[in-house]
Amino acid sequence: MQGVGLEQWLTAAGFLAALGLVWLLVQRNRHHLAERLATSRRMRVEEVTALAGDTRAVLLAVDGREHLVVCPRRGTPAIAPLPAAPEGPEGAS
């Protein structure tokens, strides 16, 4: 039985180095990449919050309008459109 040769170790090290370099580039540019990917999307999950038991509240933006979706683990989700958020400092409490 032959052992692993130097050539195999160098190939594996080169592959891992290239993979690490790609990961580093993605991490450094993740905000720019996320913006570019999000421009063509019509639907975004703004926030998810756990409620009582296995129920979750999801704030969903569709075409610039926000909707509240309450998702129980079992059963039908309830969807309610939300009014536009007020602009300015008096809207933030």
N, CA, C and O of each residue as an XYZ file, in Angstrom:
372
protein
N       0.845     -1.177      0.000
C       0.000      0.000      0.000
C       0.887      1.235      0.000
O       1.815      1.346      0.800
N       0.592      2.161     -0.905
C       1.374      3.381     -0.994
C       0.801      4.458     -0.088
O      -0.406      4.520      0.146
N       1.685      5.299      0.413
C       1.245      6.443      1.206
C       0.909      7.612      0.296
O       1.040      7.533     -0.925
N       0.478      8.683      0.913
C       0.144      9.892      0.174
C       1.445     10.618     -0.128
O       2.244     10.876      0.772
N       1.652     10.944     -1.385
C       2.886     11.578     -1.807
C       2.843     13.088     -1.650
O       1.805     13.674     -1.342
N       3.977     13.690     -1.868
C       4.121     15.133     -1.736
C       3.227     15.867     -2.737
O       2.680     16.924     -2.425
N       3.081     15.311     -3.927
C       2.251     15.947     -4.953
C       0.794     16.032     -4.516
O       0.142     17.048     -4.759
N       0.272     15.000     -3.882
C      -1.110     15.017     -3.402
C      -1.278     16.045     -2.281
O      -2.285     16.752     -2.231
N      -0.285     16.128     -1.377
C      -0.355     17.110     -0.292
C      -0.343     18.530     -0.856
O      -1.090     19.387     -0.384
N       0.487     18.785     -1.847
C       0.554     20.115     -2.447
C      -0.741     20.456     -3.189
O      -1.199     21.598     -3.146
N      -1.324     19.478     -3.862
C      -2.596     19.701     -4.559
C      -3.691     20.050     -3.556
O      -4.453     20.993     -3.769
N      -3.770     19.294     -2.470
C      -4.783     19.558     -1.443
C      -4.553     20.924     -0.797
O      -5.508     21.666     -0.572
N      -3.300     21.263     -0.498
C      -2.991     22.561      0.110
C      -3.331     23.698     -0.842
O      -3.857     24.723     -0.409
N      -3.041     23.540     -2.126
C      -3.386     24.565     -3.112
C      -4.884     24.765     -3.234
O      -5.363     25.895     -3.323
N      -5.625     23.657     -3.239
C      -7.077     23.741     -3.312
C      -7.639     24.457     -2.090
O      -8.506     25.321     -2.223
N      -7.151     24.105     -0.901
C      -7.632     24.743      0.324
C      -7.261     26.220      0.357
O      -8.042     27.041      0.838
N      -6.077     26.571     -0.151
C      -5.677     27.977     -0.207
C      -6.585     28.762     -1.152
O      -6.985     29.883     -0.838
N      -6.911     28.180     -2.308
C      -7.809     28.840     -3.253
C      -9.206     28.991     -2.658
O      -9.841     30.032     -2.825
N      -9.680     27.974     -1.974
C     -10.985     28.029     -1.334
C     -11.012     29.111     -0.255
O     -11.988     29.852     -0.136
N      -9.943     29.195      0.524
C      -9.845     30.226      1.550
C      -9.814     31.624      0.956
O     -10.401     32.547      1.521
N      -9.142     31.794     -0.169
C      -9.083     33.094     -0.843
C     -10.461     33.503     -1.355
O     -10.851     34.662     -1.216
N     -11.195     32.574     -1.939
C     -12.551     32.868     -2.405
C     -13.437     33.243     -1.228
O     -14.213     34.194     -1.323
N     -13.336     32.518     -0.124
C     -14.132     32.820      1.075
C     -13.803     34.225      1.580
O     -14.710     34.978      1.935
N     -12.534     34.584      1.615
C     -12.115     35.901      2.079
C     -12.675     37.000      1.181
O     -13.150     38.019      1.681
N     -12.626     36.810     -0.140
C     -13.170     37.799     -1.064
C     -14.677     37.970     -0.891
O     -15.189     39.088     -0.943
N     -15.375     36.874     -0.690
C     -16.822     36.951     -0.485
C     -17.131     37.672      0.826
O     -18.048     38.491      0.866
N     -16.396     37.391      1.886
C     -16.628     38.045      3.170
C     -16.376     39.546      3.083
O     -17.122     40.335      3.665
N     -15.338     39.944      2.366
C     -15.003     41.371      2.256
C     -16.025     42.124      1.413
O     -16.228     43.320      1.625
N     -16.668     41.458      0.470
C     -17.609     42.113     -0.438
C     -19.047     41.666     -0.224
O     -19.874     41.833     -1.121
N     -19.369     41.105      0.933
C     -20.695     40.517      1.113
C     -21.817     41.552      1.043
O     -22.898     41.242      0.542
N     -21.589     42.774      1.532
C     -22.658     43.775      1.486
C     -22.937     44.193      0.040
O     -24.094     44.328     -0.359
N     -21.892     44.393     -0.727
C     -22.065     44.751     -2.130
C     -22.740     43.610     -2.905
O     -23.620     43.850     -3.731
N     -22.324     42.385     -2.634
C     -22.931     41.233     -3.306
C     -24.398     41.085     -2.928
O     -25.232     40.784     -3.782
N     -24.721     41.293     -1.651
C     -26.108     41.177     -1.200
C     -26.984     42.234     -1.857
O     -28.125     41.954     -2.224
N     -26.457     43.456     -2.009
C     -27.229     44.509     -2.667
C     -27.490     44.165     -4.130
O     -28.591     44.376     -4.639
N     -26.476     43.639     -4.797
C     -26.649     43.288     -6.207
C     -27.647     42.158     -6.385
O     -28.420     42.159     -7.343
N     -27.639     41.190     -5.470
C     -28.582     40.079     -5.568
C     -29.998     40.512     -5.212
O     -30.962     39.980     -5.763
N     -30.138     41.473     -4.297
C     -31.456     41.882     -3.817
C     -32.159     42.833     -4.777
O     -33.368     43.027     -4.650
N     -31.458     43.429     -5.724
C     -32.097     44.412     -6.591
C     -33.196     43.804     -7.456
O     -34.168     44.492     -7.767
N     -33.077     42.565     -7.846
C     -34.085     41.962     -8.704
C     -35.174     41.231     -7.922
O     -36.085     40.661     -8.521
N     -35.092     41.242     -6.630
C     -36.095     40.541     -5.823
C     -37.276     41.442     -5.515
O     -37.115     42.622     -5.202
N     -38.455     40.869     -5.607
C     -39.666     41.605     -5.270
C     -40.078     41.378     -3.826
O     -40.837     42.172     -3.270
N     -39.593     40.311     -3.213
C     -40.024     39.939     -1.883
C     -38.813     39.807     -0.965
O     -37.820     39.180     -1.333
N     -38.891     40.404      0.244
C     -37.814     40.325      1.228
C     -38.396     40.037      2.603
O     -39.442     40.579      2.962
N     -37.727     39.188      3.372
C     -38.082     38.970      4.770
C     -37.330     40.016      5.575
O     -36.101     39.986      5.648
N     -38.072     40.944      6.181
C     -37.460     42.035      6.932
C     -37.066     41.589      8.337
O     -35.987     41.927      8.824
N     -37.944     40.830      8.980
C     -37.687     40.441     10.368
C     -38.531     39.225     10.717
O     -39.635     39.055     10.200
N     -38.006     38.384     11.595
C     -38.728     37.206     12.089
C     -38.632     37.225     13.606
O     -37.549     37.389     14.168
N     -39.781     37.055     14.267
C     -39.820     37.067     15.729
C     -40.619     35.867     16.217
O     -41.674     35.546     15.670
N     -40.104     35.208     17.249
C     -40.825     34.082     17.846
C     -41.929     34.606     18.749
O     -41.722     35.534     19.532
N     -43.095     34.005     18.632
C     -44.213     34.326     19.510
C     -44.417     33.142     20.447
O     -43.524     32.307     20.588
N     -45.556     33.061     21.076
C     -45.836     31.989     22.022
C     -45.802     30.632     21.331
O     -46.285     30.476     20.210
N     -45.226     29.659     22.017
C     -45.192     28.292     21.497
C     -44.354     28.182     20.236
O     -43.219     28.656     20.184
N     -44.926     27.549     19.224
C     -44.226     27.345     17.955
C     -44.686     28.331     16.880
O     -44.607     28.027     15.690
N     -45.158     29.494     17.283
C     -45.679     30.477     16.340
C     -44.633     31.545     16.071
O     -43.929     31.983     16.982
N     -44.536     31.960     14.816
C     -43.583     32.991     14.413
C     -44.319     34.127     13.715
O     -45.291     33.906     12.993
N     -43.840     35.348     13.943
C     -44.332     36.518     13.216
C     -43.250     36.929     12.229
O     -42.084     37.079     12.594
N     -43.649     37.106     10.981
C     -42.705     37.444      9.920
C     -43.146     38.765      9.301
O     -44.295     38.912      8.883
N     -42.225     39.724      9.245
C     -42.477     40.983      8.557
C     -41.939     40.827      7.144
O     -40.734     40.676      6.943
N     -42.833     40.864      6.170
C     -42.503     40.564      4.781
C     -42.752     41.795      3.928
O     -43.837     42.374      3.979
N     -41.759     42.206      3.142
C     -41.920     43.335      2.223
C     -42.103     42.790      0.820
O     -41.253     42.060      0.310
N     -43.219     43.149      0.196
C     -43.527     42.710     -1.169
C     -43.791     43.956     -2.000
O     -44.724     44.707     -1.715
N     -42.978     44.180     -3.021
C     -43.105     45.349     -3.889
C     -43.180     46.644     -3.090
O     -43.950     47.541     -3.433
N     -42.391     46.748     -2.033
C     -42.336     47.968     -1.240
C     -43.415     48.092     -0.181
O     -43.386     49.046      0.596
N     -44.359     47.179     -0.115
C     -45.410     47.198      0.917
C     -45.121     46.110      1.925
O     -44.672     45.020      1.571
N     -45.382     46.413      3.191
C     -45.105     45.448      4.255
C     -46.367     44.675      4.628
O     -47.477     45.206      4.622
N     -46.150     43.396      4.954
C     -47.231     42.507      5.386
C     -46.756     41.766      6.625
O     -45.586     41.398      6.730
N     -47.674     41.549      7.564
C     -47.394     40.747      8.742
C     -47.948     39.353      8.490
O     -49.131     39.188      8.190
N     -47.080     38.350      8.615
C     -47.486     36.964      8.428
C     -47.266     36.244      9.752
O     -46.141     36.191     10.248
N     -48.329     35.692     10.326
C     -48.233     34.917     11.559
C     -48.314     33.452     11.173
O     -49.327     32.986     10.652
N     -47.222     32.728     11.437
C     -47.086     31.342     10.989
C     -47.095     30.390     12.175
O     -46.090     30.277     12.877
N     -48.217     29.697     12.417
C     -48.194     28.645     13.431
C     -47.525     27.396     12.864
O     -47.468     27.210     11.649
N     -47.025     26.553     13.746
C     -46.363     25.326     13.275
C     -47.362     24.445     12.527
O     -47.041     23.874     11.484
N     -48.548     24.343     13.059
C     -49.613     23.588     12.398
C     -50.756     24.547     12.129
O     -51.111     25.350     12.993
N     -51.318     24.475     10.977
C     -52.433     25.358     10.660
C     -52.083     26.292      9.528
O     -51.021     26.195      8.912
N     -53.004     27.198      9.272
C     -52.868     28.121      8.154
C     -52.272     29.438      8.625
O     -52.705     29.978      9.643
N     -51.297     29.958      7.913
C     -50.742     31.266      8.279
C     -51.766     32.377      8.058
O     -52.590     32.300      7.147
N     -51.707     33.400      8.891
C     -52.564     34.572      8.747
C     -51.717     35.709      8.181
O     -50.618     35.977      8.664
N     -52.245     36.374      7.147
C     -51.516     37.449      6.477
C     -52.326     38.729      6.593
O     -53.519     38.750      6.293
N     -51.657     39.817      7.040
C     -52.319     41.108      7.165
C     -51.434     42.186      6.565
O     -50.282     42.331      6.973
N     -51.957     42.959      5.589
C     -51.166     44.069      5.063
C     -51.042     45.157      6.125
O     -51.995     45.420      6.860
N     -49.883     45.784      6.208
C     -49.648     46.830      7.193
C     -49.713     48.196      6.516
O     -49.345     48.333      5.349
N     -50.180     49.205      7.249
C     -50.169     50.553      6.672
C     -48.726     51.036      6.533
O     -47.823     50.522      7.193
N     -48.524     52.013      5.683
C     -47.179     52.552      5.482
C     -46.671     53.147      6.784
O     -47.416     53.807      7.509
N     -45.392     52.909      7.077
C     -44.791     53.437      8.297
C     -44.647     54.947      8.165
O     -44.272     55.441      7.102
N     -44.944     55.701      9.252
C     -44.792     57.142      9.181
C     -43.330     57.543      9.013
O     -42.433     56.890      9.547
N     -43.099     58.618      8.271
C     -41.743     59.111      8.026
C     -41.342     60.055      9.150
O     -42.194     60.658      9.803
N     -40.039     60.175      9.367
C     -39.526     61.160     10.305
C     -39.308     60.606     11.692
O     -39.584     59.435     11.952
N     -38.792     61.482     12.621
C     -38.442     61.026     13.968
C     -39.653     60.671     14.820
O     -39.520     59.865     15.741
N     -40.861     61.252     14.546
C     -42.007     60.909     15.373
C     -42.498     59.499     15.117
O     -43.224     58.948     15.944
N     -42.117     58.886     13.973
C     -42.516     57.517     13.670
C     -41.677     56.501     14.413
O     -42.141     55.386     14.655
N     -40.448     56.854     14.786
C     -39.568     55.942     15.515
C     -39.770     56.147     16.993
O     -39.474     57.220     17.519
N     -40.274     55.128     17.677
C     -40.483     55.272     19.118
C     -39.674     54.287     19.884
O     -39.728     54.266     21.113
